Amino acid sequence: FGLSGSYFVVLAAEVRSTYPHSLTGRALTGINFFGMAGAMVVQWLMGVMIGANDGVAGYRVAFAATAVLASIALLVYLPVARSHRRQTSAPSEA
């Protein structure tokens, strides 16, 4: 938890800079809700995978599936982050 527990601080800052001020509360609520629900679903699925396989093989399958899900999430997020950075770093016309 110590290594990845502070991700929410960075995520909240990203959400605040991405959405307009009037929608920031809703966006942060969505991040909280889906973050907690996602953690619940992934933990449950890991338990199912570990229970369906014997011994160490179950843990290998569960951790591999978690790595695949994290990689997919990163690939979905990268274009959003890149487009946001391009928009904020573009020179403003005065």
ROGUZA-463838 format. One record per residue (C-alpha): residue number from 1; residue in three letters; x, y, z. Coordinates in pm, 1 decimal. Layout:
N
PT  num  residu      east     north        up
PT  NUM     ALA         X         Y         Z
...
END
This chain:
94
PT  num  residu      east     north        up
PT    1     PHE       0.0       0.0       0.0
PT    2     GLY     283.9     239.1      72.4
PT    3     LEU     409.1     234.9    -285.6
PT    4     SER      76.8     281.2    -463.1
PT    5     GLY    -143.8     423.6    -189.7
PT    6     SER     -83.0     784.4    -288.7
PT    7     TYR    -216.6     739.4    -641.8
PT    8     PHE    -542.5     906.2    -541.3
PT    9     VAL    -372.0    1239.6    -477.0
PT   10     VAL    -236.9    1244.0    -831.7
PT   11     LEU    -564.8    1113.7    -973.7
PT   12     ALA    -766.4    1383.5    -793.9
PT   13     ALA    -536.0    1652.7    -930.7
PT   14     GLU    -572.0    1507.6   -1281.1
PT   15     VAL    -951.5    1503.5   -1251.2
PT   16     ARG    -961.4    1861.0   -1122.5
PT   17     SER    -750.8    1984.8   -1412.0
PT   18     THR    -941.6    1782.3   -1674.0
PT   19     TYR   -1302.6    1869.9   -1590.6
PT   20     PRO   -1462.5    2214.2   -1562.8
PT   21     HIS   -1501.9    2354.6   -1212.9
PT   22     SER   -1878.5    2295.3   -1215.7
PT   23     LEU   -1829.5    1919.5   -1277.8
PT   24     THR   -1528.8    1852.7   -1054.2
PT   25     GLY   -1737.7    1722.1    -763.5
PT   26     ARG   -1924.5    1478.4    -984.8
PT   27     ALA   -1603.6    1360.7   -1149.3
PT   28     LEU   -1434.6    1300.3    -812.0
PT   29     THR   -1743.8    1114.3    -691.2
PT   30     GLY   -1724.3     890.9    -997.2
PT   31     ILE   -1354.9     825.2    -937.8
PT   32     ASN   -1424.4     730.1    -575.1
PT   33     PHE   -1721.5     509.4    -659.2
PT   34     PHE   -1569.6     323.9    -951.4
PT   35     GLY   -1235.1     291.8    -773.7
PT   36     MET   -1398.5     119.1    -476.3
PT   37     ALA   -1632.8     -89.9    -691.0
PT   38     GLY   -1345.7    -191.0    -918.0
PT   39     ALA   -1133.7    -298.5    -622.8
PT   40     MET   -1423.9    -507.0    -491.9
PT   41     VAL   -1483.1    -678.0    -826.6
PT   42     VAL   -1113.5    -748.4    -891.0
PT   43     GLN   -1065.2    -897.6    -543.6
PT   44     TRP   -1371.6   -1115.4    -586.8
PT   45     LEU   -1254.0   -1234.1    -929.6
PT   46     MET    -910.1   -1311.6    -788.7
PT   47     GLY   -1072.2   -1528.3    -523.7
PT   48     VAL   -1274.3   -1710.3    -787.4
PT   49     MET    -962.6   -1772.5    -998.8
PT   50     ILE    -758.1   -1891.6    -702.4
PT   51     GLY   -1039.0   -2120.9    -590.9
PT   52     ALA   -1086.6   -2265.6    -939.5
PT   53     ASN    -720.4   -2368.2    -971.0
PT   54     ASP    -507.6   -2579.5    -742.2
PT   55     GLY    -230.5   -2432.3    -530.3
PT   56     VAL      23.8   -2199.1    -682.1
PT   57     ALA    -135.4   -2217.2   -1028.3
PT   58     GLY    -441.6   -2032.1    -899.6
PT   59     TYR    -228.7   -1747.5    -768.8
PT   60     ARG     -36.8   -1728.6   -1096.1
PT   61     VAL    -359.0   -1704.3   -1294.8
PT   62     ALA    -506.6   -1444.2   -1059.1
PT   63     PHE    -198.9   -1221.8   -1055.7
PT   64     ALA    -155.7   -1253.6   -1433.5
PT   65     ALA    -518.8   -1150.0   -1483.6
PT   66     THR    -467.9    -853.1   -1252.0
PT   67     ALA    -158.3    -748.6   -1449.9
PT   68     VAL    -354.2    -775.0   -1775.5
PT   69     LEU    -639.2    -563.8   -1634.8
PT   70     ALA    -393.8    -300.4   -1510.4
PT   71     SER    -224.5    -291.2   -1851.0
PT   72     ILE    -558.2    -245.9   -2026.2
PT   73     ALA    -650.0      36.6   -1787.7
PT   74     LEU    -317.9     206.8   -1858.4
PT   75     LEU    -363.8     175.3   -2234.9
PT   76     VAL    -711.4     327.3   -2207.9
PT   77     TYR    -587.6     612.7   -1986.2
PT   78     LEU    -276.5     714.1   -2183.5
PT   79     PRO    -459.8     879.0   -2477.7
PT   80     VAL    -673.2    1077.7   -2231.8
PT   81     ALA    -366.6    1200.2   -2043.1
PT   82     ARG    -179.4    1286.4   -2362.9
PT   83     SER    -469.0    1484.3   -2510.9
PT   84     HIS    -513.9    1672.3   -2183.8
PT   85     ARG    -143.5    1760.2   -2171.8
PT   86     ARG    -156.1    1886.8   -2531.6
PT   87     GLN    -454.2    2106.6   -2448.1
PT   88     THR    -295.3    2255.3   -2135.1
PT   89     SER      46.9    2309.1   -2293.0
PT   90     ALA     -85.8    2476.0   -2609.0
PT   91     PRO      -3.4    2847.3   -2625.6
PT   92     SER    -296.5    3060.2   -2526.6
PT   93     GLU    -411.9    3335.9   -2754.8
PT   94     ALA    -440.9    3666.6   -2575.9
END
